[in-house]
Amino acid sequence: MECSAFLSKWFEVIADTHDREPLFPLEYRVIRWVMRVVREALLSHDDMIHLGYQITDYDLTQLSETARLLSYAVVKLDLSGKASTDTLG
């Protein structure tokens, strides 16, 4: 949960400040990497597949919207993973 909370908060900060504080090239790379991982995870969950199809801004031209969506998605995936492991044992 700590990792998803950290990522979620980081994405919220990016969404709010990227126009005033430009990101470093490495930060763009990290965002794109997380986008791919999150999108793949969402597409593997039938109940969240619609969110996966919304993650398409790999050029990061609409960074505020993409960052907010990723902020929500990382927590949603984490909670979903916890729910499935709770039911297994």
Sine and cosine of phi, psi and omega as CSV:
sin_phi,cos_phi,sin_psi,cos_psi,sin_omega,cos_omega
0.00,0.00,-0.54,0.84,-0.04,-1.00
-0.88,0.47,-0.66,0.75,-0.02,-1.00
-0.91,0.42,-0.71,0.70,-0.01,-1.00
-0.92,0.39,-0.59,0.81,0.05,-1.00
-0.91,0.41,-0.68,0.74,0.04,-1.00
-0.88,0.47,-0.76,0.65,0.00,-1.00
-0.88,0.48,-0.68,0.74,0.00,-1.00
-0.86,0.51,-0.73,0.69,0.01,-1.00
-0.90,0.44,-0.67,0.74,0.03,-1.00
-0.87,0.50,-0.70,0.71,0.02,-1.00
-0.90,0.43,-0.60,0.80,0.06,-1.00
-0.90,0.44,-0.68,0.74,0.03,-1.00
-0.89,0.45,-0.68,0.73,0.03,-1.00
-0.87,0.50,-0.72,0.70,-0.02,-1.00
-0.86,0.51,-0.60,0.80,-0.06,-1.00
-1.00,0.09,-0.43,0.90,-0.18,-0.98
-0.84,-0.54,-0.11,0.99,-0.14,-0.99
-0.87,0.48,-0.45,0.89,0.01,-1.00
-0.98,0.22,-0.38,0.93,0.04,-1.00
-0.99,-0.13,-0.53,0.85,-0.02,-1.00
-0.82,-0.57,1.00,-0.10,-0.04,-1.00
-0.85,0.52,0.55,-0.84,0.02,-1.00
-0.99,0.15,0.42,-0.91,0.11,-0.99
-0.98,0.17,0.43,-0.90,0.02,-1.00
-0.81,0.59,-0.61,0.79,0.01,-1.00
-0.91,0.42,-0.57,0.82,0.03,-1.00
-0.91,0.41,-0.63,0.78,0.08,-1.00
-0.88,0.48,-0.65,0.76,0.02,-1.00
-0.89,0.45,-0.68,0.74,0.01,-1.00
-0.90,0.44,-0.68,0.73,0.02,-1.00
-0.86,0.50,-0.73,0.69,-0.01,-1.00
-0.90,0.44,-0.62,0.79,0.03,-1.00
-0.90,0.43,-0.74,0.68,0.02,-1.00
-0.89,0.47,-0.63,0.78,0.04,-1.00
-0.83,0.56,-0.73,0.69,-0.03,-1.00
-0.90,0.43,-0.69,0.72,-0.01,-1.00
-0.91,0.42,-0.73,0.69,-0.02,-1.00
-0.91,0.42,-0.69,0.73,0.00,-1.00
-0.88,0.48,-0.71,0.71,0.01,-1.00
-0.88,0.47,-0.67,0.75,0.02,-1.00
-0.90,0.43,-0.67,0.74,0.00,-1.00
-0.90,0.43,-0.64,0.77,-0.02,-1.00
-0.93,0.37,-0.30,0.96,0.02,-1.00
-1.00,0.01,-0.07,1.00,0.04,-1.00
-0.94,-0.34,0.90,-0.44,-0.03,-1.00
-0.84,0.55,-0.61,0.79,-0.06,-1.00
-0.98,0.18,-0.11,0.99,0.01,-1.00
-0.82,-0.57,0.16,0.99,-0.09,-1.00
-0.87,0.50,-0.54,0.84,0.00,-1.00
-0.88,0.47,-0.57,0.82,0.05,-1.00
-0.92,0.39,-0.62,0.78,0.01,-1.00
-0.87,0.50,-0.62,0.79,0.01,-1.00
-0.95,0.31,-0.27,0.96,0.04,-1.00
-0.99,0.12,-0.27,0.96,-0.02,-1.00
-1.00,-0.01,1.00,-0.09,-0.07,-1.00
-0.68,-0.73,-0.03,1.00,-0.13,-0.99
-1.00,0.04,0.89,0.45,-0.05,-1.00
-0.94,0.35,-0.32,0.95,0.09,-1.00
-0.99,0.15,-0.18,0.98,0.00,-1.00
0.84,0.54,0.65,0.76,0.04,-1.00
-0.98,0.20,-0.37,0.93,0.05,-1.00
-0.84,-0.54,0.89,0.46,-0.17,-0.99
-0.88,0.47,-0.61,0.79,0.00,-1.00
-0.87,0.50,-0.75,0.66,-0.01,-1.00
-0.91,0.41,-0.68,0.73,-0.01,-1.00
-0.90,0.43,-0.68,0.73,0.00,-1.00
-0.90,0.44,-0.64,0.77,0.03,-1.00
-0.91,0.41,-0.65,0.76,0.04,-1.00
-0.90,0.44,-0.69,0.73,0.03,-1.00
-0.91,0.41,-0.59,0.81,0.04,-1.00
-0.85,0.53,-0.69,0.72,0.02,-1.00
-0.94,0.33,-0.69,0.72,-0.13,-0.99
-0.92,0.40,-0.62,0.78,-0.03,-1.00
-0.91,0.42,-0.60,0.80,0.04,-1.00
-0.95,0.30,-0.66,0.75,0.02,-1.00
-0.86,0.52,-0.69,0.72,0.02,-1.00
-0.91,0.41,-0.66,0.75,0.00,-1.00
-0.89,0.45,-0.71,0.71,0.02,-1.00
-0.91,0.42,-0.61,0.80,0.04,-1.00
-0.90,0.43,-0.65,0.76,0.03,-1.00
-0.91,0.42,-0.63,0.78,0.02,-1.00
-0.92,0.39,-0.63,0.77,0.00,-1.00
-0.90,0.43,-0.65,0.76,-0.02,-1.00
-0.95,0.31,-0.56,0.83,0.04,-1.00
-0.96,0.27,-0.49,0.87,0.06,-1.00
-0.91,0.41,-0.58,0.81,-0.02,-1.00
-0.98,0.22,-0.36,0.93,0.00,-1.00
-0.98,0.17,-0.37,0.93,0.00,-1.00
0.28,-0.96,0.00,0.00,0.00,0.00
